[in-house]
Amino acid sequence: MKSKRHLKILEIIKNEDISTQEDLAARLEEEGIEVTQATVSRDIKKLGLIKIPTGYGGYKYALPAERPQSDIISWVKRMFQDFVVNIDYGENLIVVKSLPGTAQGLASSIDSLEWDEIMGTVAGDDTVFIAVKSSEKTEGIYQRLREFLY
């Protein structure tokens, strides 16, 4: 059932602009697949879906594509400017606070930077934790991320 649901999710986001988990859950139910919001959230994470601009002032779910590094930086900068509320750090952890529902997309965008100093990210609904390999590198990574806000 899970793989069938995943295939249906991919089909839906390929053919429609789906901007929220609730919209995706409703579309799945229209297709005869009963889901909870929590299940949709897990599926989005498992499939690695991200939010991209629609071109009409909104965002929609999509699969990440291979992009040139300059495109990735531009995309991360746009994500930070649109979604980040606050950013802070301590020791080897950076915490990014964002608008509700945007943390997973932000975490994915940070991961796509492939900075060697970052071990990984963990995203909730509105918070991203970034694990930096060493505390000596944390402030530098923090400063580089802050530059995306301007």
C-alpha positions as CSV (number, residue, x, y, z in Angstrom):
1,M,0.0,0.0,0.0
2,K,2.8,2.4,0.8
3,S,4.5,2.0,-2.5
4,K,1.2,2.5,-4.3
5,R,0.6,5.6,-2.3
6,H,4.1,6.9,-3.1
7,L,3.6,6.4,-6.8
8,K,0.3,8.2,-6.6
9,I,1.9,11.1,-4.8
10,L,4.6,11.4,-7.4
11,E,1.9,11.3,-10.2
12,I,-0.2,14.0,-8.4
13,I,2.7,16.4,-7.8
14,K,4.0,15.9,-11.4
15,N,0.6,16.9,-12.9
16,E,-0.8,19.4,-10.3
17,D,0.4,22.3,-8.2
18,I,0.0,20.9,-4.7
19,S,1.1,23.4,-2.1
20,T,0.1,21.9,1.3
21,Q,0.0,18.5,3.0
22,E,-3.7,19.0,3.4
23,D,-4.1,19.5,-0.3
24,L,-2.1,16.3,-1.0
25,A,-4.1,14.3,1.5
26,A,-7.4,15.5,-0.1
27,R,-6.2,14.5,-3.6
28,L,-5.1,11.1,-2.3
29,E,-8.6,10.6,-0.8
30,E,-10.1,11.6,-4.1
31,E,-8.0,8.8,-5.6
32,G,-9.4,6.3,-3.0
33,I,-6.4,6.4,-0.7
34,E,-7.2,7.2,2.9
35,V,-4.4,8.9,4.7
36,T,-3.7,11.1,7.8
37,Q,-1.8,14.3,7.7
38,A,1.0,12.5,9.7
39,T,1.2,9.8,7.0
40,V,1.4,12.4,4.2
41,S,4.1,14.2,6.2
42,R,6.2,11.0,6.5
43,D,5.7,10.3,2.8
44,I,6.9,13.7,1.8
45,K,10.0,13.2,3.8
46,K,10.6,9.7,2.5
47,L,10.2,10.8,-1.1
48,G,12.5,13.8,-0.5
49,L,9.9,16.2,-1.8
50,I,10.7,19.9,-1.7
51,K,8.8,23.1,-2.2
52,I,9.6,25.1,-5.3
53,P,8.2,28.4,-6.6
54,T,5.2,28.1,-8.9
55,G,5.9,31.3,-10.7
56,Y,2.7,32.8,-9.5
57,G,3.8,33.9,-6.0
58,G,3.2,30.5,-4.4
59,Y,5.1,27.2,-3.8
60,K,4.4,23.6,-4.7
61,Y,5.8,20.2,-3.9
62,A,8.3,18.7,-6.4
63,L,11.1,16.2,-6.6
64,P,14.5,17.7,-6.2
65,A,16.4,17.8,-9.5
66,E,20.1,17.9,-10.2
67,R,21.1,21.6,-10.5
68,P,24.2,23.5,-11.1
69,Q,25.8,24.9,-7.8
70,S,24.9,28.5,-8.8
71,D,21.3,27.5,-9.1
72,I,21.4,25.7,-5.8
73,I,22.8,28.8,-4.0
74,S,20.2,31.0,-5.6
75,W,17.4,28.6,-4.6
76,V,18.7,28.4,-1.0
77,K,18.9,32.1,-0.8
78,R,15.3,32.5,-2.0
79,M,14.2,29.8,0.5
80,F,15.9,31.6,3.3
81,Q,14.5,35.0,2.4
82,D,11.0,33.7,2.0
83,F,10.8,31.3,5.0
84,V,13.5,32.0,7.7
85,V,12.3,33.8,10.8
86,N,15.4,33.4,13.0
87,I,18.8,31.7,13.0
88,D,21.1,31.1,15.9
89,Y,23.9,28.7,17.0
90,G,25.7,27.2,19.9
91,E,28.6,24.7,20.0
92,N,28.2,22.6,16.9
93,L,24.5,23.1,16.3
94,I,22.7,25.8,14.2
95,V,19.0,26.3,14.7
96,V,16.9,27.8,11.9
97,K,13.4,28.9,12.8
98,S,11.0,29.2,9.8
99,L,7.4,29.7,8.9
100,P,5.2,26.7,9.7
101,G,5.4,23.9,7.2
102,T,8.6,25.1,5.5
103,A,11.4,23.4,7.6
104,Q,11.6,20.3,5.5
105,G,12.1,22.2,2.3
106,L,14.7,24.4,4.0
107,A,16.6,21.3,5.4
108,S,16.6,19.8,1.9
109,S,18.0,23.0,0.4
110,I,20.7,23.2,3.0
111,D,21.6,19.5,2.4
112,S,21.8,20.2,-1.3
113,L,24.6,22.7,-0.6
114,E,26.8,19.7,0.2
115,W,29.1,21.7,2.5
116,D,31.7,19.4,4.0
117,E,31.4,21.1,7.4
118,I,27.7,20.1,7.7
119,M,27.1,16.5,8.9
120,G,23.3,16.8,8.3
121,T,20.0,18.4,9.1
122,V,16.9,17.4,11.0
123,A,13.6,19.2,10.2
124,G,10.4,19.5,12.1
125,D,7.5,21.7,11.0
126,D,9.1,25.1,11.6
127,T,12.6,24.3,12.9
128,V,15.7,23.0,11.3
129,F,18.7,21.7,13.3
130,I,22.0,21.7,11.5
131,A,24.8,19.5,12.9
132,V,28.2,21.0,12.1
133,K,31.2,18.6,12.3
134,S,33.2,20.8,14.7
135,S,32.3,23.6,17.0
136,E,35.2,25.6,15.5
137,K,33.4,25.7,12.1
138,T,29.9,26.5,13.5
139,E,30.2,30.3,13.5
140,G,31.6,30.3,9.9
141,I,28.7,28.2,8.7
142,Y,26.3,30.3,10.7
143,Q,27.7,33.5,9.0
144,R,27.5,31.9,5.5
145,L,23.8,30.9,6.1
146,R,23.0,34.4,7.4
147,E,24.3,35.8,4.1
148,F,21.4,34.1,2.4
149,L,19.0,36.4,4.3
150,Y,20.2,39.5,2.4
